């Protein structure tokens, strides 16, 4: 068993998650199945080759750029950068690790700035981040004082990006932050355990959005807080867009409700105190191609003649953050 798995097992045991703990071996084996993911051995090797680092370091998990200051020689820094680049594309960030700046596709710090003032104080809370990508927001949750953070995402590339960042962070988060390479379906039914659950950039990929909302609710303890961020359209409580095969070049995009419709969905699912705390057009400054994500990005997916529309003719991406609570 490698160290990251050992830390995960120990954390689940410490947190009293014995029922879920029994499922971890199977879930890790499926999520990191080399037969399913041909590039996985290369990602695993890149993380394994990261050199041992000095114990003396400072981690800044409460900063817009998740940063770890640690002394590296020039050759060591070049080695680390080459290995980190093998994990590209890096989509969520930014990070600065040992003097290496990872300029990610998304300025995820902007999203955090928009939603953080509206959150219940995360100090001492147990947090689940659904579809958390490389774990940027999970580190920010730890930086805000959460006592236990679990990032889940079925992408093994994101798992290894998280482990690479973990290599730099070391024990500076006192082993509060963990990653499990699964989707929300792997969370035990009716867990009712987390104080706060984040689901950001996931709902529009779900063919059954109300089922997703019910599953999120089941993860929360009574009185717990849901933070939901997703694509929306303008309109009233009956407005829902069901795009064709692609939306802004993305496949598997299903329902884009108005924020008012989404509030109605949450209320129908039994959530209380449902409120929209932010709604904004996604700009090409917030999502863009970079040296660490060299593929096409948002600017390529908009109508070149009318950037208020996607190239398929739909309204350009607009995102809302909605906060709600499971009844006590």
Helices and strands as residue ranges (DSSP letters): H 3-14, H 18-21, H 24-31, H 40-48, E 57-60, E 66-70, H 74-85, E 92-93, E 95-97, E 100-102, E 106-107, H 108-116, E 126-130, H 136-143, E 148-152, H 156-169, E 177-180, G 184-186, E 194-200, G 203-205, H 209-219, E 220-232, E 240-242, E 246-247, E 250-251, E 255-257, H 259-268, E 271-281, H 298-301, E 302-303, E 306-310, E 318-326
